């Protein structure tokens, strides 16, 4: 399990090594075809800031070699805002006085149909708060069964599950799982997650191993920028990514590093503020570090940064996102988990990407691929 690996990696030592990287370290990393984590640390360090133009060119080159000019579009659907956790930065935390919603099967179908009116989406991300008693595996299985009628590629972002639970959902059409560790700083983790299942650091961290063991096709990893030193956090994620790629090599991986925005309760402000240029630096560094990983930007980011990064390393984007349960049809005025910054319609995002010379696609997966993959690995 990765928790055993992480125990051997010092947070403080990693931080010191990042900030000690030199110009020579950066140039060495830029000259390598395949980078290791030490090279990644150099590329995200302050020493790399003068090399952003060179990093952007490399990032674009590697992205187009691997992905062409395609940008995969997806849309999230929040099924619930009912949550038993007390994450201090989240609008859904249990102490926040707000109406709690759990969509019924009929309401799910209403939402699926409403999404199809926005654009020909085939990639959907089903999101819930963490309340397994009311929205557990049976609930998710039904949501997947219904979603299969409308979408070809279905992912979930829910509470971490057991291996057998992920395997059960794969049988119901699950293609991928997205999970944010939020921060890899174990010593500080419970400052942000004081109560609830999410307070169990190892259970969440080792959830990625359980996804791999269950044969989940696509695993999305992420840290929330704003909690701890972003450079150290993403370095830990780089270690985690390499570990997963070695151990579960048949799996496809994606990364996401959204910048924190104020929660609805307005009680928590980010400890770390990442600039646009730093976000660009991180994106370039991740692409140079790993040519194959899918890099995703959500509508947390502004149209300006999304448009610019679409040509320089990003390969997946959400569009016309609602972060409230039933936000497309059932409860359009419900309380959001966080505010979006890119409020353009899906069609507007699609057209803008075309103007930028990209090839936006609504679909990048098909059920027939699952059949082929399963038979290929028998």
C-alpha positions in Angstrom: 0.0 0.0 0.0 1.2 3.5 -0.8 0.9 4.6 2.9 3.9 2.4 3.6 5.9 4.2 0.9 4.8 7.6 2.0 6.0 6.9 5.5 9.6 6.8 4.2 9.3 10.2 2.4 9.9 13.2 4.7 7.7 16.1 4.1 10.2 18.6 5.5 13.2 17.1 3.7 11.2 17.2 0.4 10.3 20.8 0.9 14.0 21.8 1.6 15.2 19.9 -1.5 12.7 21.6 -3.8 13.7 25.0 -2.7 17.4 24.1 -2.9 17.2 23.2 -6.6 19.5 25.2 -8.8 19.6 26.5 -12.3 21.8 23.6 -13.3 19.2 21.1 -11.9 16.5 22.7 -14.0 18.6 22.6 -17.2 19.4 19.0 -16.5 15.8 18.1 -16.2 14.9 20.0 -19.3 17.5 18.0 -21.2 16.1 14.6 -20.3 13.6 12.7 -22.4 12.2 10.9 -19.3 12.2 12.6 -15.9 12.2 11.2 -12.4 10.7 12.8 -9.3 13.9 14.6 -8.6 13.6 16.3 -12.0 10.0 17.1 -11.4 11.0 18.8 -8.1 13.5 21.0 -10.1 10.8 21.9 -12.7 8.3 23.1 -10.0 11.0 24.9 -8.0 11.5 28.7 -7.9 14.7 28.1 -9.9 12.6 27.0 -12.9 10.7 30.3 -13.1 13.0 31.8 -15.8 12.4 28.7 -18.0 8.6 28.9 -18.3 8.8 29.6 -22.1 11.0 26.6 -22.7 8.9 24.5 -20.4 5.7 25.6 -22.3 7.2 24.6 -25.6 8.2 21.1 -24.3 4.8 20.6 -22.7 3.0 21.4 -25.9 5.3 19.1 -27.9 4.8 16.2 -25.6 1.1 16.7 -25.3 0.6 16.8 -29.1 2.8 13.8 -29.6 0.7 11.8 -27.2 -2.8 13.3 -27.4 -2.8 15.2 -30.7 -4.8 18.4 -30.4 -7.8 16.8 -28.7 -9.5 18.1 -25.5 -11.9 15.7 -23.9 -15.0 17.5 -22.5 -16.9 16.1 -19.5 -19.6 17.3 -17.1 -20.0 16.7 -13.4 -23.4 15.8 -11.8 -23.8 16.2 -8.1 -26.2 13.5 -6.9 -26.1 14.6 -3.2 -24.8 17.2 -0.9 -25.5 15.1 2.2 -22.2 14.5 4.0 -21.0 13.2 7.4 -17.6 14.9 7.2 -16.4 18.1 8.7 -13.9 19.4 6.1 -13.3 22.9 7.2 -13.0 24.3 3.6 -16.0 22.6 2.1 -19.5 24.0 1.6 -21.0 20.6 2.2 -19.5 20.0 5.7 -21.9 18.6 8.2 -22.1 21.7 10.4 -23.1 24.0 7.6 -26.8 24.8 8.0 -28.2 24.0 4.5 -30.9 21.9 2.9 -29.6 18.5 2.2 -30.5 16.8 -1.1 -30.2 13.2 -2.3 -31.5 12.8 -5.9 -34.1 10.1 -6.5 -33.7 7.7 -9.5 -36.4 9.7 -11.3 -34.5 13.0 -10.6 -31.3 11.4 -11.8 -32.8 10.6 -15.1 -34.2 14.2 -15.3 -30.7 15.5 -14.8 -29.2 13.1 -17.4 -31.7 14.3 -20.0 -31.1 17.9 -19.1 -27.3 17.4 -19.5 -27.9 16.0 -23.0 -29.7 19.2 -23.9 -26.5 21.2 -23.1 -24.4 19.3 -25.5 -23.7 15.7 -26.7 -21.7 14.8 -23.6 -20.7 11.2 -23.3 -18.3 11.7 -20.4 -20.0 12.3 -17.0 -18.6 12.5 -13.5 -21.1 11.5 -10.8 -20.3 13.3 -7.5 -21.7 12.8 -4.0 -21.0 13.9 -0.5 -19.8 11.2 1.9 -22.8 9.6 3.5 -22.7 5.9 2.9 -25.8 5.2 5.0 -28.0 7.2 2.6 -26.0 7.2 -0.6 -23.8 4.1 -0.5 -22.9 1.4 -3.0 -26.4 0.3 -3.8 -27.4 4.0 -4.5 -24.3 4.4 -6.7 -25.0 1.2 -8.6 -28.5 2.4 -9.4 -27.1 5.8 -10.6 -24.7 4.0 -12.8 -27.3 1.7 -14.2 -29.4 4.7 -15.2 -26.5 6.7 -16.5 -25.5 3.9 -18.9 -28.6 4.7 -20.9 -27.3 8.1 -21.7 -23.5 8.1 -21.4 -20.6 5.9 -22.6 -18.0 7.0 -20.1 -19.1 7.2 -16.4 -16.8 8.1 -13.6 -17.5 8.7 -9.9 -16.1 11.0 -7.3 -17.4 9.7 -4.0 -16.2 8.4 -0.6 -13.4 5.9 -0.8 -14.7 2.3 -1.0 -13.5 -1.2 -0.3 -11.9 -3.2 -3.2 -14.9 -5.4 -3.5 -17.2 -2.4 -3.6 -15.3 -0.8 -6.5 -15.3 -4.2 -8.3 -19.1 -4.3 -7.8 -19.5 -0.9 -9.4 -17.3 -1.9 -12.3 -20.0 -4.5 -13.1 -22.6 -1.7 -13.2 -20.7 0.2 -15.9 -18.1 2.2 -13.9 -15.2 3.4 -16.1 -13.2 5.5 -13.7 -12.8 7.0 -10.2 -11.6 10.4 -9.2 -10.4 11.0 -5.7 -8.6 14.0 -4.2 -6.2 13.2 -1.4 -6.5 17.0 -0.7 -3.1 17.1 1.0 -0.4 14.5 1.5 0.8 16.2 4.7 -0.2 13.6 7.2 0.8 15.8 10.2 -1.6 18.5 9.1 -4.3 16.4 7.4 -6.6 16.3 10.4 -6.5 20.1 10.8 -8.6 20.2 7.7 -10.5 16.9 8.2 -11.2 16.7 11.9 -14.2 14.3 12.0 -15.9 11.8 9.8 -14.6 9.0 7.6 -12.5 11.5 5.7 -10.4 12.1 8.8 -8.9 8.6 8.3 -5.7 9.5 6.3 -4.5 6.0 5.5 -8.0 4.8 4.4 -8.3 7.6 1.9 -4.6 7.3 0.7 -4.8 3.6 0.2 -8.1 3.9 -1.6 -6.1 4.3 -4.8 -4.6 0.8 -4.3 -8.1 -0.6 -3.8 -9.2 1.0 -7.1 -6.2 -0.6 -8.8 -6.9 -4.0 -7.2 -10.5 -3.8 -8.4 -9.5 -3.2 -12.0 -10.9 0.3 -12.3 -9.9 1.4 -15.8 -9.2 5.1 -15.1 -8.0 6.6 -11.8 -7.9 10.4 -11.2 -5.6 11.8 -8.6 -5.5 15.3 -7.1 -4.4 17.7 -4.5 -6.3 20.8 -3.4 -4.1 23.8 -3.9 -4.4 26.1 -0.9 -4.0 23.9 2.1 -0.2 23.2 2.3 2.9 24.1 0.3 1.8 23.3 -3.2 5.2 22.3 -4.4 5.6 19.7 -1.7 2.1 18.4 -2.1 2.3 17.8 -5.8 5.7 16.2 -5.4 4.1 13.6 -3.1 1.4 13.1 -5.7 4.2 12.5 -8.3 5.6 9.8 -6.1 2.1 8.4 -5.8 1.5 8.4 -9.5 4.8 6.6 -10.2 4.0 4.0 -7.6 0.5 3.4 -9.1 1.9 3.2 -12.6 4.4 0.5 -11.6 1.9 -1.5 -9.6 -1.3 -1.1 -11.7 0.2 -0.7 -15.1 -3.0 -1.5 -17.1 -4.8 1.5 -15.6 -5.1 5.0 -17.2 -4.3 7.9 -14.9 -5.2 11.6 -14.7 -4.2 14.4 -12.4 -5.9 17.5 -11.3 -4.8 20.4 -9.1 -7.6 22.9 -8.6 -6.9 26.1 -6.7 -9.1 26.6 -3.7 -11.9 29.1 -3.8 -13.9 30.3 -0.8 -16.5 27.8 0.5 -20.2 28.7 0.9 -19.9 29.0 4.6 -17.1 31.7 4.0 -15.2 30.4 7.0 -12.0 29.1 5.6 -9.5 31.0 3.5 -6.6 29.4 1.6 -3.3 29.1 3.4 -1.5 29.2 0.1 -2.3 31.3 -3.0 -1.1 30.0 -6.3 -0.6 32.5 -9.1 -1.6 31.9 -12.7 2.1 31.6 -13.7 2.7 29.0 -10.9 -0.3 27.0 -12.1 1.2 27.1 -15.6 4.6 26.1 -14.3 3.0 23.1 -12.5 1.1 22.1 -15.6 4.2 22.2 -17.8 6.2 20.3 -15.2 3.7 17.6 -14.9 3.5 17.1 -18.7 7.3 17.0 -19.0 7.4 14.6 -16.0 4.8 12.3 -17.5 3.9 12.5 -21.2 1.0 10.1 -20.9 -1.0 11.3 -17.9 -4.3 13.1 -18.5 -4.2 16.6 -17.1 -7.6 18.0 -16.2 -8.8 21.5 -15.5 -12.2 22.2 -14.0 -14.4 25.2 -14.2 -12.9 26.4 -10.9 -10.4 28.1 -13.3 -11.1 31.2 -15.3 -11.8 31.2 -19.1 -8.5 33.0 -19.6 -6.3 30.4 -17.9 -8.3 27.5 -19.3 -8.1 28.8 -22.9 -4.3 29.4 -22.6 -3.5 26.1 -21.1 -5.7 24.2 -23.6 -2.9 24.6 -26.1 0.0 23.9 -23.7 -0.7 20.7 -21.8 -4.3 20.3 -20.6 -6.1 17.4 -22.2 -9.5 17.2 -20.3 -11.9 20.0 -19.2 -15.2 20.2 -17.6 -17.8 22.5 -19.2 -21.0 24.2 -18.0 -20.6 22.6 -14.5 -23.1 22.9 -11.7 -21.7 22.1 -8.3 -25.1 21.8 -6.6 -27.1 18.6 -6.6 -29.7 18.6 -9.3 -28.4 21.8 -10.6 -29.2 21.2 -14.3 -32.9 20.6 -13.8 -34.3 19.5 -10.4 -32.9 22.1 -8.0 -31.2 24.8 -10.1 -31.0 27.2 -7.1 -29.5 24.7 -4.6 -26.4 25.7 -2.5 -23.2 25.0 -4.4 -20.1 23.2 -3.0 -18.0 26.0 -4.6 -18.4 28.7 -7.1 -17.3 28.1 -10.7 -15.1 30.7 -12.5 -15.8 29.6 -16.1 -19.5 30.2 -16.6 -19.6 29.7 -20.3 -22.0 27.2 -21.8 -20.7 23.9 -23.1 -21.2 25.0 -26.7 -19.3 28.2 -26.0 -16.4 26.2 -24.5 -16.5 23.9 -27.5 -16.4 26.7 -30.0 -13.6 28.6 -28.3 -11.5 25.4 -28.3 -12.1 25.1 -32.0 -11.0 28.7 -32.5 -7.8 27.9 -30.6 -7.0 25.1 -33.0 -8.0 22.3 -30.6 -10.2 19.4 -31.4 -12.7 19.2 -28.5 -14.4 15.8 -28.2 -17.5 14.8 -26.3 -16.6 11.1 -26.2 -13.3 9.3 -25.6 -14.5 5.9 -24.4 -16.9 3.2 -25.6 -18.3 0.1 -24.0 -16.7 -2.0 -26.8 -13.3 -0.9 -25.6 -14.1 -2.5 -22.2 -15.0 -5.8 -23.9 -11.7 -5.7 -25.9 -9.6 -4.8 -22.9 -11.1 -7.6 -20.7 -10.5 -10.2 -23.4 -7.0 -8.9 -24.2 -5.9 -9.4 -20.6 -7.4 -12.8 -20.1 
